[in-house]
């Protein structure tokens, strides 16, 4: 019995102390986000964070594009400029993603910038500074979650909702029961190191996200890897994971009172198509468009069909 207890104590000690002692190599070949900016890139300081965005087009309606998890403004590359034929289009990188600055816990003061509350406040302050009163929120995947959350908190600022393969019924946050474990010193130390493995399965995730992955261009894969060349991307992604929480937005869908369009592909294997169909049924008056031979990324894989669906919807509401 004593021998077993000694072994148990040794294993427990190794689990508790080992992660603290493991040397974590620093990220290599990373730069400040601004050094990776494109010609169309713009930056604005909002709530102490240097936010990367694009602002194109004129007049109304004003479309605010919200990307999802592990994405950036890059996902709108096929549709952003064509959408300017409809109105003014604003896309930005949410904190923890793209070329937006990634503040660290030792740097920020006040509320964690990666919480849904902070991201909601940043969205409103962004459109305030861009002198936008009301916007059509176009949210893809987890960006759809953000769009709905902002609508429930600021319905007077939202003209309409366009939810693209939205992750509403699952994936809105880290389960509460796991938070104590993830916030231990051991997890905080190893977490950023573990998320560095994500680029290794990034191509596999893209394959899953497209109906026909053979159509993914090599340069697109390279662009998707651009944000992981930025300083502190691994720590920021871990902090974002820790800050996320379950939102239960699906319990409030009957409260939506603005025109809503749900777009998805008929082969969405990340947010199953049936969930988008269900969402359109549970939001009062919502319209549904299911694109044939299309996956989780309609705005990338089926841009013309996506643009037609958005155009028809917005013109019918004008």
Secondary structure, DSSP 8 states (H G I E B T S, - for coil): -HHHHHHHHHHHHHHHHHHHHS------S-B-GGGG--TT-EEEEETTEEEEEEEE--SSSEEEEE--TT--GGGGTTTHHHHTTTSEEEEE--TTSTTS----TTT--SS-TTSHHHHHHHHHHHHHHTT-S-EEEEEETHHHHHHHHHHHH-GGGEEEEEEES---SS-SS--HHHHHHHTSHHHHHHHHHHHTTHHHHHHHHHHHH-SSGGG--HHHHHHHTGGGGBTTHHHHHHHHHHH-----GGGGGGG--SEEEEEEETT-TTTTHHHHHHHHHHSTT-EEEEETT--S-HHHHSHHHHHHHHHHHHHHH-
